[in-house]
Amino acid sequence: MSGTEARRALITGISGQDGSYLAELLLERGYEVYGLVRRASTQRLDRLEGIRESLTLMSGDLLDQTSLMRALARARPHEVYNLAAQSFVPTSWSEPVATAESTALGVTRLLEALRSVAPEARFYQASTSEMFGQAPPPQSEATPFHPRSPYGVAKVYAHWATVNYRESYDIFAVSGILFNHESPRRGHEFVTRKVTLAVARIKLGLQRKLALGNLEARRDWGFAGDYVRAMWLMLQQDEPEDLVIATGETHSVRELCEAAFSAVDLDWREFVEQDADLLRPAEVEHLVGDASRARARLGWKPEVGFGEMITAMVTADLAAAREVQGRGSPLLRS
């Protein structure tokens, strides 16, 4: 590689929350950024607004190994970030086979394609704290996995597949075991965004109540923009190593509600209702990460705190809801 040649990166799942933040980070660092988007998707690219013209997007799918090989051959990447997956835990209960196909076997297809087409590329796999499941906190790289959902099980498979290809084929492959990370770009189906969207609508009189499941479940919530920086740092090291990325702080869903409603001067207790139908078949009660190794190896630490992040999410959702309201108020939802 010449000294002036730009580094090239391929991101699967580029249109998601993490993919969009990672693409911005890599562009800022002078990379040529290629992104894989599914043919069958609606190709929702709003998260890439502002950088879309700087990206090269290609059609492909983790279910189709040929499309992965074609994408790798075109991008000729120095780095590959696999962020694509069926990542919504409740959906994994209703669609366990589809979750396994994309989230587990899809990673094997990508690793096989990488081995055949771009064996010198460095590979990042998006692992997750959901792999720990029932394991007692705090969870670190040494904590045994005990997943409590089909999603967590699929991610464990993908994690060990990544380790296996690293050890078997001498590929620079790492897994970032990321704890929950949120932002105003988080999908509407995730609990943090479900809460902040409801807060905005309730504040504007567009919604009356918010139904949630387990209010006592505790999570280690960080900011997605901080976490993609850790992904990049993991691929810049001399040796590949799997690392936990987390804040080390834990908050309950109840505390999440309190912070979000407080941002608009409302009392969450007046609006939140528990719904037993929203409880998981097997609940993960308490996740909190020990990221001391990442701090030591990468020099990484989170920069955005929990309260600041939730307030930013509420502020963004409030602005969006006001814009929708200005175009004509939708029906009031309970």
C-alpha positions in Angstrom: 0.0 0.0 0.0 1.4 3.4 -0.9 1.8 6.0 1.7 -0.7 8.2 0.1 -3.4 5.6 -0.6 -6.5 6.1 1.4 -7.6 3.3 3.7 -10.8 1.6 2.6 -13.4 0.2 5.0 -16.5 -1.9 4.3 -19.4 -1.5 6.8 -22.3 -4.0 6.8 -25.4 -2.5 8.5 -24.2 1.0 7.5 -27.7 2.4 7.5 -28.2 1.6 11.2 -27.4 3.7 14.2 -23.8 2.4 14.7 -23.1 2.2 11.0 -24.0 5.8 10.5 -21.8 7.0 13.4 -18.9 4.8 12.3 -19.2 6.0 8.7 -18.9 9.6 9.9 -15.9 8.8 12.0 -14.1 6.9 9.2 -14.8 9.7 6.7 -13.4 12.2 9.1 -10.2 10.1 9.3 -9.8 10.1 5.5 -11.1 6.6 4.7 -12.9 5.6 1.6 -16.1 4.1 3.0 -18.2 1.4 1.4 -21.5 0.2 2.8 -23.6 -2.9 2.3 -27.3 -2.5 2.2 -29.9 -5.3 1.8 -31.6 -5.6 -1.6 -34.9 -6.5 0.1 -34.9 -3.6 2.5 -36.7 -0.3 2.0 -33.1 1.2 2.1 -33.9 3.6 4.8 -30.9 5.9 4.5 -32.0 8.9 6.6 -29.3 8.3 9.2 -26.7 8.8 6.4 -28.1 12.2 5.5 -25.2 14.7 5.1 -22.6 12.0 4.2 -24.5 10.0 1.6 -22.6 11.5 -1.4 -19.3 10.6 0.3 -20.2 6.9 0.6 -20.2 4.0 -1.9 -23.2 1.8 -1.2 -23.5 -1.7 -2.5 -26.3 -4.2 -2.5 -25.7 -7.4 -0.5 -27.0 -9.6 2.2 -25.6 -11.8 5.0 -27.9 -14.5 3.7 -26.1 -14.5 0.3 -22.4 -15.4 0.4 -21.9 -14.5 -3.3 -23.1 -11.0 -2.7 -20.6 -10.7 0.2 -17.7 -11.9 -2.0 -18.7 -9.5 -4.7 -18.8 -6.6 -2.3 -15.4 -7.5 -0.8 -13.9 -7.7 -4.3 -15.2 -4.3 -5.2 -14.3 -2.5 -2.0 -10.9 -4.2 -1.5 -11.1 -3.1 2.1 -8.3 -2.8 4.7 -11.0 -3.0 7.4 -14.4 -4.7 7.5 -16.9 -3.9 10.2 -19.8 -6.3 10.5 -22.7 -4.4 12.2 -25.5 -6.1 10.3 -27.8 -8.4 12.2 -31.4 -9.0 13.4 -30.7 -7.1 16.6 -34.0 -6.6 18.3 -34.3 -9.1 21.1 -38.1 -9.4 21.3 -38.2 -10.2 17.5 -35.7 -13.0 18.1 -38.4 -14.8 20.1 -41.0 -14.6 17.4 -38.4 -15.2 14.6 -35.7 -17.4 16.0 -34.7 -19.2 12.8 -34.5 -16.0 10.8 -32.4 -14.5 13.6 -30.0 -17.4 13.5 -29.7 -17.2 9.7 -28.6 -13.6 9.7 -27.1 -13.0 13.2 -25.2 -16.3 13.5 -24.8 -18.0 10.1 -24.5 -14.7 8.3 -21.3 -14.0 10.1 -19.8 -17.4 9.0 -20.7 -16.5 5.4 -19.0 -13.2 5.8 -15.9 -14.8 7.4 -15.7 -17.4 4.6 -16.0 -14.6 2.0 -13.3 -12.6 3.8 -11.0 -15.7 3.9 -11.5 -16.2 0.1 -11.4 -12.6 -1.2 -9.7 -10.3 1.3 -7.7 -12.4 3.9 -5.5 -9.5 4.8 -8.4 -7.2 5.8 -8.9 -6.6 9.5 -12.4 -7.8 10.7 -14.6 -6.4 13.4 -17.6 -8.4 14.7 -20.3 -6.7 16.7 -20.8 -8.9 19.7 -23.2 -7.9 22.5 -23.7 -7.9 26.3 -26.8 -10.0 25.6 -24.4 -12.9 25.3 -23.8 -12.7 29.1 -27.5 -12.9 29.8 -27.9 -14.5 33.2 -24.2 -14.2 34.2 -23.7 -12.2 37.4 -22.5 -8.6 37.1 -20.1 -7.0 36.5 -19.4 -8.8 33.2 -15.9 -8.8 31.7 -14.0 -10.7 29.0 -13.5 -13.5 31.5 -17.3 -13.9 32.3 -18.9 -17.1 30.9 -21.7 -16.6 28.4 -25.3 -17.5 29.5 -27.6 -16.0 26.8 -31.3 -15.7 27.6 -32.7 -15.1 24.1 -32.4 -16.5 20.6 -30.6 -13.3 19.7 -28.1 -13.8 22.5 -27.6 -17.4 21.4 -27.0 -16.4 17.8 -24.5 -13.7 18.9 -22.6 -16.3 20.9 -22.3 -18.5 17.8 -21.0 -15.5 15.8 -18.6 -14.5 18.5 -17.0 -18.0 18.6 -17.0 -18.2 14.9 -14.9 -15.0 14.8 -12.5 -16.5 17.4 -12.3 -19.7 15.4 -11.4 -18.0 12.1 -8.8 -15.9 13.9 -7.1 -19.0 15.4 -7.6 -21.2 12.4 -6.7 -18.9 9.5 -4.6 -16.2 11.1 -7.1 -13.5 10.2 -7.0 -10.3 12.2 -10.5 -10.7 13.6 -11.9 -9.2 16.8 -15.2 -9.0 18.6 -16.3 -5.9 20.5 -18.6 -7.0 23.3 -20.6 -3.8 23.4 -23.1 -3.1 26.1 -26.2 -1.1 25.3 -25.5 2.1 23.4 -28.1 4.6 22.4 -28.5 7.9 20.5 -31.2 10.0 18.8 -30.6 7.6 15.8 -31.7 4.5 17.8 -34.4 2.4 16.3 -37.9 3.1 17.4 -38.4 -0.4 18.7 -35.7 -0.2 21.4 -36.8 0.7 24.9 -34.7 3.9 25.2 -36.1 5.4 22.0 -39.6 4.0 22.8 -39.4 6.1 26.0 -38.0 9.3 24.5 -40.5 9.2 21.6 -43.4 8.8 24.0 -42.1 11.6 26.2 -42.1 14.0 23.3 -45.6 13.0 22.2 -47.0 13.2 25.7 -45.4 16.6 26.2 -47.2 17.8 23.1 -50.5 16.2 24.0 -50.3 13.6 21.2 -50.2 10.6 23.5 -51.6 9.8 26.9 -49.7 6.8 28.3 -46.6 4.7 27.8 -46.8 0.9 28.3 -43.6 -0.9 29.3 -42.6 -4.3 30.5 -40.0 -4.9 33.3 -39.2 -1.5 34.9 -36.6 -3.0 37.2 -34.3 -4.5 34.4 -30.9 -2.8 34.7 -28.6 -2.0 31.8 -25.3 -0.3 31.1 -26.3 2.4 28.7 -23.7 4.4 26.8 -23.6 6.7 23.8 -23.3 5.1 20.3 -20.8 7.8 19.1 -18.4 6.8 21.9 -18.7 3.1 21.1 -17.9 3.3 17.4 -14.7 5.0 18.3 -13.8 1.9 20.3 -14.6 -0.3 17.3 -12.1 1.6 15.2 -9.5 1.5 17.9 -9.8 -2.2 18.2 -8.7 -2.6 14.5 -5.7 -0.3 15.0 -3.9 -2.5 17.6 -0.9 -4.6 16.9 -2.6 -7.8 18.0 -6.3 -8.8 17.7 -8.1 -9.0 21.0 -11.8 -9.3 22.0 -12.8 -6.5 24.4 -15.8 -5.4 26.5 -16.9 -1.9 25.8 -19.1 -0.4 28.5 -19.5 2.6 30.9 -19.4 0.5 34.1 -22.6 2.3 35.3 -26.0 0.7 35.5 -29.5 2.2 35.3 -33.0 0.6 35.5 -35.8 1.2 33.0 -37.5 3.0 35.9 -34.5 5.4 36.1 -34.6 5.8 32.3 -38.2 6.9 32.5 -37.4 9.3 35.3 -34.6 10.9 33.4 -36.5 11.2 30.1 -39.7 12.7 31.6 -37.7 15.0 33.8 -36.1 16.5 30.7 -39.5 18.0 29.9 -40.6 18.7 33.5 -43.0 15.8 33.7 -43.5 13.1 36.4 -43.0 9.7 34.8 -45.3 8.1 37.3 -48.3 9.8 35.9 -47.8 8.4 32.4 -46.1 5.0 32.6 -48.0 1.7 32.9 -46.7 -1.8 33.2 -47.9 -4.3 30.6 -47.3 -8.0 31.4 -47.5 -8.8 27.7 -44.3 -6.9 27.1 -42.2 -9.1 29.5 -39.7 -11.4 27.9 -40.0 -15.2 28.2 -36.6 -15.2 29.9 -35.6 -11.8 31.3 -32.1 -10.5 31.6 -32.1 -8.6 34.8 -28.8 -6.9 35.3 -26.1 -6.1 32.8 -23.1 -3.9 33.7 -19.7 -4.1 31.9 -16.2 -4.0 33.2 -14.3 -2.2 30.4 -11.0 -1.9 32.3 -9.1 -3.9 29.7 -10.4 -1.6 26.9 -9.4 1.4 28.9 -5.9 0.0 29.3 -5.4 -1.4 25.8 -7.1 1.3 23.8 -7.0 4.3 26.0 -10.8 4.4 25.5 -13.4 5.8 27.8 -16.9 7.1 27.3 -17.3 10.9 27.0 -21.1 11.3 27.0 -22.9 10.5 30.2 -26.3 8.8 30.7 -28.3 11.9 31.6 -26.8 14.0 28.8 -27.5 11.2 26.3 -31.2 10.8 27.3 -31.8 14.5 27.3 -30.3 14.8 23.8 -32.6 12.0 22.6 -35.7 13.6 24.2 -34.7 17.0 22.6 -34.4 15.5 19.2 -37.6 13.6 19.4 -39.4 16.6 20.7 -38.2 18.7 17.7 -39.3 16.0 15.3 -42.7 15.6 17.0 -43.3 19.4 16.8 -42.5 19.3 13.1 -45.0 16.5 12.5 -47.5 18.4 14.6 -47.0 21.4 12.5 -47.9 19.5 9.4 -51.2 18.4 11.0 -51.7 16.6 14.3 -52.2 12.8 14.1 -54.9 11.1 16.1 -54.3 11.1 19.8 -52.9 7.8 20.9 -53.5 6.3 24.4 
